[in-house]
Amino acid sequence: MESKSKQERFSRLDTLEKIKPSAKQAGSRFKSNSPVKPRSLSPKDKKLNRSFDSKQWNKDIEKISKQEQALIKAIKELNSKYHAAKARITQSKKVIPKEDPQESKTKEIEKSLLQIDSKLRKLKEKHIPEAIKKNNK
């Protein structure tokens, strides 16, 4: 069976080659250098083309408008998600954690101790050299 189908294919190809003109013949047929003029349409054909074009045009416009509406909807959704995320971030930045009152007291005490320490150093620097000078005399 396979051999028959192959033979049929080859015979069909042979007949097609006989029907088709060779490339040389095809080239010789179209040797004229004159520009190809478009086929003029009858008024009836023109009207049909216009109506078909307008129908196709309307279909294309409907598709485009649907796609546009879908894009607008997607943009609105993304915009709302963006603003919600932005609001969450700003709220988290605004919230300052409340410190424990005990910690705030210890910080105040540490600050006051540092101030006292710096004042004592200044006093030592001032009075110790004077005391050394007095003792050396």
C-alpha positions as CSV (number, residue, x, y, z in Angstrom):
1,M,0.0,0.0,0.0
2,E,2.8,2.4,0.8
3,S,4.4,1.9,-2.5
4,K,1.1,2.7,-4.3
5,S,0.7,5.9,-2.3
6,K,4.3,6.9,-3.1
7,Q,3.7,6.2,-6.8
8,E,0.5,8.3,-6.7
9,R,2.4,11.1,-5.1
10,F,5.2,11.0,-7.7
11,S,2.7,10.9,-10.5
12,R,0.8,13.9,-9.1
13,L,4.1,15.8,-8.7
14,D,4.9,15.0,-12.4
15,T,1.6,16.3,-13.6
16,L,2.0,19.5,-11.5
17,E,5.4,20.1,-12.9
18,K,4.0,19.7,-16.4
19,I,1.2,22.2,-15.6
20,K,3.4,24.8,-13.9
21,P,5.5,26.9,-16.3
22,S,9.2,26.9,-15.7
23,A,10.8,29.9,-14.1
24,K,12.3,30.9,-17.4
25,Q,9.0,30.9,-19.1
26,A,7.3,32.8,-16.3
27,G,10.0,35.5,-16.5
28,S,9.7,35.8,-20.2
29,R,6.0,36.4,-20.0
30,F,6.4,39.5,-17.7
31,K,9.3,41.2,-19.5
32,S,7.5,44.5,-20.1
33,N,8.8,47.3,-18.0
34,S,5.4,49.1,-17.8
35,P,4.1,49.5,-14.3
36,V,1.3,47.2,-13.3
37,K,-2.0,49.0,-13.2
38,P,-4.5,48.1,-10.4
39,R,-7.7,46.5,-11.5
40,S,-10.5,49.1,-11.5
41,L,-13.5,48.1,-9.4
42,S,-17.0,48.5,-10.5
43,P,-19.1,50.9,-8.4
44,K,-21.0,47.9,-6.9
45,D,-17.7,46.3,-5.9
46,K,-16.5,49.6,-4.4
47,K,-19.7,49.8,-2.4
48,L,-19.3,46.3,-1.1
49,N,-15.7,46.9,-0.2
50,R,-16.7,50.1,1.7
51,S,-19.5,48.2,3.6
52,F,-17.1,45.4,4.4
53,D,-14.5,47.8,5.5
54,S,-16.9,49.7,7.7
55,K,-18.1,46.4,9.3
56,Q,-14.5,45.3,9.9
57,W,-13.7,48.8,11.1
58,N,-16.6,48.7,13.6
59,K,-15.5,45.3,14.8
60,D,-11.9,46.5,15.3
61,I,-13.1,49.6,17.1
62,E,-15.2,47.5,19.5
63,K,-12.2,45.2,20.2
64,I,-10.0,48.2,20.8
65,S,-12.5,49.8,23.1
66,K,-12.9,46.6,25.1
67,Q,-9.1,46.3,25.4
68,E,-8.9,50.0,26.4
69,Q,-11.5,49.5,29.1
70,A,-9.7,46.5,30.5
71,L,-6.4,48.4,30.6
72,I,-8.1,51.4,32.3
73,K,-9.6,49.0,34.9
74,A,-6.2,47.3,35.5
75,I,-4.5,50.7,35.9
76,K,-7.1,51.8,38.4
77,E,-6.6,48.6,40.4
78,L,-2.8,49.0,40.4
79,N,-3.1,52.6,41.4
80,S,-5.4,51.8,44.3
81,K,-3.0,49.0,45.4
82,Y,-0.1,51.5,45.1
83,H,-1.8,54.1,47.2
84,A,-2.8,51.5,49.9
85,A,0.8,50.3,50.1
86,K,2.1,53.9,50.3
87,A,-0.4,54.7,53.1
88,R,0.7,51.6,55.1
89,I,4.3,52.6,54.7
90,T,3.7,56.2,55.9
91,Q,1.7,55.0,58.8
92,S,4.4,52.6,59.9
93,K,6.9,55.5,59.7
94,K,4.7,57.8,61.7
95,V,4.2,55.3,64.6
96,I,6.9,56.0,67.1
97,P,7.3,53.2,69.6
98,K,6.6,54.3,73.1
99,E,9.4,54.0,75.4
100,D,9.2,52.4,78.8
101,P,9.0,55.1,81.5
102,Q,11.8,53.3,83.4
103,E,14.1,53.5,80.4
104,S,13.4,57.2,79.9
105,K,14.3,57.8,83.6
106,T,17.6,55.9,83.2
107,K,18.5,57.9,80.1
108,E,17.8,61.2,81.9
109,I,20.0,60.1,84.8
110,E,22.8,59.1,82.4
111,K,22.6,62.5,80.8
112,S,22.8,64.3,84.1
113,L,25.7,62.1,85.2
114,L,27.6,62.9,82.0
115,Q,27.1,66.6,82.6
116,I,28.3,66.3,86.2
117,D,31.3,64.3,85.0
118,S,32.3,66.9,82.4
119,K,31.9,69.8,84.9
120,L,34.2,67.9,87.4
121,R,36.8,67.4,84.7
122,K,36.8,71.1,83.9
123,L,37.1,72.0,87.6
124,K,40.0,69.5,88.0
125,E,41.8,71.0,85.0
126,K,41.4,74.5,86.4
127,H,42.3,73.9,90.1
128,I,44.8,71.1,90.1
129,P,47.6,73.1,88.2
130,E,47.0,75.9,90.7
131,A,47.4,73.5,93.7
132,I,50.6,72.1,92.2
133,K,52.1,75.5,91.7
134,K,51.3,76.4,95.4
135,N,52.9,73.2,96.7
136,N,56.0,73.7,94.7
137,K,56.7,77.1,96.2
